[in-house]
Every structure is written in structure tokens, then in C-alpha cells.
């Protein structure tokens, strides 16, 4: 089963954010709570954690791109 990883909304006025860097590559195994990517907004820079354990199946938004809140940025394959 694939789980969508979306760009989270971290502030009331947040409309979009930039993925600064991916900490994992496609095919990497990740644990729940492990950092997947670095997110930067106008007000904050933070790491976004994996919601579950599994394999990073797909990265849909490469580092350096800015996307809207709730955009699917990656997919995680879980058992």
C-alpha cells in the first residue's frame, strides 16, 4: 500500500513551502518519525518526518521546488 506524503501546513497563513533538501532517496527504508525532507517557508525552516515506517517509493517534488500546502510530494510504501 502507498501512503501519500503531503506538504504540511505549519502556520495559519502558510500557503506554500519550498523543499530545501531530501534526507532520503527512493528505495531507502524509513522509520516512523525519521526526517524525510527539509521544508522552508517565509517564517520557518523545519524537518518533516515520516508518518509511518516503510520504503520511500517515489519523490514527486525535487529539492528546490516550491509547492502549495497539501501537495503530494512523495509516496511511502508500507506493509
DRENTI-60538 format. One record per residue: residue in three letters; x, y, z of N, C-alpha, C in turn; residue number from 1. Coordinates in Angstrom, 2 decimals, decimal comma. Layout:
REM residues N
PT   rest        nx        ny        nz       cax       cay       caz        cx        cy        cz    nr
PT    Ala         X         Y         Z         X         Y         Z         X         Y         Z   NUM
...
***
This chain:
REM residues 79
PT   rest        nx        ny        nz       cax       cay       caz        cx        cy        cz    nr
PT    Unk      0,84     -1,18      0,00      0,00      0,00      0,00      0,89      1,24      0,00     1
PT    Unk      0,48      2,25     -0,74      1,22      3,51     -0,80      0,51      4,57      0,03     2
PT    Unk      1,29      5,32      0,79      0,80      6,44      1,58      1,34      7,72      0,95     3
PT    Unk      0,46      8,70      0,71      0,89      9,99      0,19      1,53     10,81      1,31     4
PT    Unk      2,67     11,41      1,01      3,32     12,36      1,91      3,02     13,75      1,34     5
PT    Unk      2,35     14,59      2,12      1,96     15,91      1,64      2,77     17,01      2,32     6
PT    Unk      2,84     18,14      1,66      3,49     19,31      2,26      2,58     19,81      3,37     7
PT    Unk      3,06     19,76      4,62      2,19     20,14      5,74      2,03     21,65      5,87     8
PT    Unk      0,92     22,04      6,46      0,68     23,44      6,79      1,18     23,66      8,21     9
PT    Unk      2,19     24,51      8,38      2,79     24,70      9,70      2,48     26,07     10,31    10
PT    Unk      1,65     26,84      9,63      1,24     28,14     10,16     -0,10     28,53      9,55    11
PT    Unk     -0,85     29,33     10,28     -2,19     29,71      9,82     -2,18     30,39      8,44    12
PT    Unk     -1,19     31,22      8,18     -1,15     31,96      6,93     -0,33     31,26      5,84    13
PT    Unk      0,22     30,11      6,14      1,08     29,42      5,18      0,27     28,96      3,96    14
PT    Unk      0,74     29,34      2,79      0,12     28,96      1,52      0,96     27,94      0,76    15
PT    Unk      2,30     28,06      0,89      3,21     27,19      0,16      4,52     27,04      0,93    16
PT    Unk      5,38     26,17      0,43      6,68     25,96      1,05      7,65     25,39      0,03    17
PT    Unk      8,93     25,50      0,36      9,98     25,01     -0,53     10,67     23,81      0,11    18
PT    Unk     10,82     22,75     -0,67     11,60     21,60     -0,21     13,05     21,95     -0,45    19
PT    Unk     13,79     22,14      0,63     15,19     22,54      0,53     16,08     21,34      0,21    20
PT    Unk     15,82     20,22      0,87     16,64     19,02      0,66     15,87     17,78      1,07    21
PT    Unk     16,13     16,69      0,38     15,60     15,38      0,77     16,67     14,69      1,61    22
PT    Unk     16,26     14,10      2,74     17,19     13,37      3,59     17,22     11,88      3,25    23
PT    Unk     16,26     11,45      2,44     16,16     10,06      2,00     16,04     10,03      0,48    24
PT    Unk     16,43      8,89     -0,11     16,33      8,69     -1,55     15,31      7,59     -1,83    25
PT    Unk     14,82      7,55     -3,05     13,89      6,48     -3,44     14,55      5,13     -3,17    26
PT    Unk     13,79      4,25     -2,55     14,30      2,92     -2,21     14,82      2,80     -0,79    27
PT    Unk     15,05      3,94     -0,13     15,53      3,92      1,26     14,42      3,48      2,20    28
PT    Unk     14,79      2,72      3,21     13,85      2,35      4,27     13,83      3,48      5,28    29
PT    Unk     12,64      3,80      5,77     12,49      4,87      6,75     11,66      4,38      7,94    30
PT    Unk     11,97      4,90      9,08     11,23      4,61     10,31     10,21      5,72     10,56    31
PT    Unk      9,15      5,40     11,27      8,18      6,41     11,66      8,89      7,48     12,49    32
PT    Unk      8,69      8,75     12,15      9,31      9,85     12,87     10,68     10,26     12,35    33
PT    Unk     11,20      9,52     11,39     12,50      9,85     10,82     12,35     10,98      9,80    34
PT    Unk     13,33     11,89      9,76     13,27     13,04      8,86     13,31     12,61      7,40    35
PT    Unk     12,33     13,08      6,63     12,28     12,79      5,20     12,86     13,94      4,37    36
PT    Unk     12,44     15,17      4,71     12,93     16,32      3,94     12,93     17,58      4,79    37
PT    Unk     13,65     18,57      4,30     13,74     19,88      4,94     12,78     20,83      4,22    38
PT    Unk     11,92     21,49      4,99     10,91     22,41      4,46     11,24     23,82      4,91    39
PT    Unk     11,11     24,76      3,99     11,34     26,17      4,32     10,14     26,99      3,87    40
PT    Unk      9,68     27,87      4,77      8,61     28,81      4,45      9,14     30,21      4,70    41
PT    Unk      8,27     31,20      4,58      8,68     32,58      4,85      9,14     32,76      6,29    42
PT    Unk      8,57     31,97      7,21      8,83     32,18      8,63      9,63     31,09      9,31    43
PT    Unk      9,70     29,89      8,73     10,30     28,78      9,46     11,02     27,82      8,51    44
PT    Unk     12,02     27,15      9,07     12,70     26,06      8,39     12,61     24,86      9,32    45
PT    Unk     12,16     23,71      8,80     11,97     22,55      9,67     12,13     21,26      8,90    46
PT    Unk     12,33     20,18      9,65     12,36     18,86      9,06     10,97     18,25      9,13    47
PT    Unk     10,56     17,59      8,05      9,27     16,91      8,01      9,55     15,42      8,18    48
PT    Unk      8,84     14,80      9,14      9,08     13,42      9,49      8,13     12,46      8,78    49
PT    Unk      8,57     11,23      8,68      7,76     10,18      8,07      6,58      9,84      8,99    50
PT    Unk      5,37      9,70      8,42      4,20      9,36      9,23      4,12      7,87      9,58    51
PT    Unk      4,97      7,06      8,93      4,91      5,61      9,13      6,26      5,02      8,74    52
PT    Unk      6,44      3,73      8,98      7,67      3,08      8,52      7,40      2,40      7,19    53
PT    Unk      8,42      2,34      6,36      8,28      1,71      5,05      9,44      2,07      4,15    54
PT    Unk      9,18      2,00      2,86     10,19      2,32      1,85      9,75      3,55      1,08    55
PT    Unk     10,67      4,49      0,89     10,35      5,68      0,10     10,22      5,24     -1,35    56
PT    Unk      8,99      5,20     -1,85      8,71      4,63     -3,16      8,87      5,63     -4,29    57
PT    Unk      8,59      6,91     -4,01      8,58      7,89     -5,08      8,75      9,30     -4,50    58
PT    Unk      9,58     10,10     -5,15      9,69     11,53     -4,82      9,08     12,28     -6,00    59
PT    Unk      8,02     13,03     -5,73      7,30     13,74     -6,79      7,74     15,19     -6,94    60
PT    Unk      8,30     15,77     -5,88      8,74     17,17     -5,91     10,22     17,22     -5,52    61
PT    Unk     11,09     17,57     -6,46     12,52     17,60     -6,16     12,90     18,78     -5,26    62
PT    Unk     14,07     18,68     -4,65     14,59     19,76     -3,82     14,71     21,03     -4,66    63
PT    Unk     14,38     22,16     -4,03     14,46     23,45     -4,70     13,13     23,95     -5,23    64
PT    Unk     12,12     23,07     -5,28     10,81     23,48     -5,79      9,90     23,96     -4,67    65
PT    Unk      9,07     24,94     -5,00      8,07     25,47     -4,08      6,71     24,96     -4,54    66
PT    Unk      5,94     24,42     -3,59      4,61     23,89     -3,90      3,61     24,34     -2,85    67
PT    Unk      2,33     24,24     -3,19      1,25     24,61     -2,28      1,11     23,60     -1,14    68
PT    Unk      0,57     24,06     -0,03      0,23     23,20      1,10     -0,67     22,07      0,62    69
PT    Unk     -0,50     20,90      1,18     -1,27     19,69      0,87     -0,94     19,07     -0,49    70
PT    Unk      0,08     19,57     -1,18      0,55     18,92     -2,41      1,24     17,62     -2,04    71
PT    Unk      0,96     16,55     -2,78      1,65     15,28     -2,56      3,09     15,43     -3,07    72
PT    Unk      4,06     15,28     -2,16      5,46     15,47     -2,53      6,21     14,14     -2,67    73
PT    Unk      5,66     13,07     -2,06      6,30     11,75     -2,13      5,29     10,68     -1,77    74
PT    Unk      5,69      9,43     -1,99      4,84      8,30     -1,61      5,70      7,29     -0,85    75
PT    Unk      5,12      6,75      0,20      5,79      5,78      1,06      5,09      4,43      0,92    76
PT    Unk      5,87      3,39      0,63      5,32      2,05      0,51      5,37      1,39      1,88    77
PT    Unk      4,19      0,99      2,37      4,10      0,36      3,68      3,45     -1,02      3,54    78
PT    Unk      3,71     -1,88      4,52      3,15     -3,24      4,50      1,69     -3,22      4,87    79
***
